[in-house]
Amino acid sequence: MLDRAVALDVLVAVIMAGLGLRAIIADEPWELVPMLVVSLVGFTGSAAFARFMLYRDDQVADP
């Protein structure tokens, strides 16, 4: 399950790189707004997943 979380983080990084490249090519600073949104969603998802795994491991360890 952790491999899927890492894969999702890599996918978010690739999307952010694509949005950044598009902003550079278009010479348009407003293209950076979606990049900011994607980074915030990716960070929030990673933090939530880490908390989920932390509490899940505690519940599994206590019989």
C-alpha positions in Angstrom: 0.0 0.0 0.0 2.9 2.3 0.6 4.2 1.8 -2.9 0.9 3.3 -4.2 1.4 6.4 -2.1 4.9 6.8 -3.4 3.7 6.3 -7.0 1.0 9.0 -6.4 3.7 11.4 -5.0 5.8 10.8 -8.1 2.7 11.4 -10.3 2.0 14.7 -8.6 5.7 15.7 -9.1 5.5 14.9 -12.8 2.2 16.9 -13.2 3.8 19.8 -11.4 6.9 19.6 -13.7 4.6 19.6 -16.7 2.6 22.6 -15.4 5.9 24.5 -14.7 7.2 23.8 -18.2 3.9 25.0 -19.6 4.2 28.2 -17.6 7.7 28.8 -18.9 6.8 28.1 -22.5 3.6 30.2 -22.4 5.4 33.0 -20.5 2.2 33.3 -18.4 2.5 33.6 -14.6 -1.1 32.6 -14.1 -0.2 29.0 -15.2 1.5 28.7 -11.8 -1.8 28.8 -9.9 -2.8 25.3 -10.9 0.7 24.2 -9.9 0.2 25.6 -6.4 -3.1 23.9 -6.1 -1.7 20.5 -7.2 1.2 20.8 -4.8 -1.2 21.6 -1.9 -3.5 18.7 -2.7 -0.5 16.3 -3.1 0.9 17.4 0.3 -2.4 17.1 2.0 -3.0 13.7 0.6 0.5 12.5 1.6 0.0 13.8 5.1 -3.4 12.3 5.5 -2.2 8.9 4.2 0.7 9.0 6.6 -1.7 9.6 9.5 -3.9 6.9 8.3 -1.1 4.4 8.2 0.1 5.5 11.6 -3.2 4.9 13.3 -3.9 1.8 11.3 -0.6 0.2 12.5 -1.5 1.1 16.1 -4.8 -0.6 15.8 -3.4 -3.7 14.2 -0.7 -4.1 16.8 -3.2 -3.9 19.7 -5.2 -7.1 19.7 
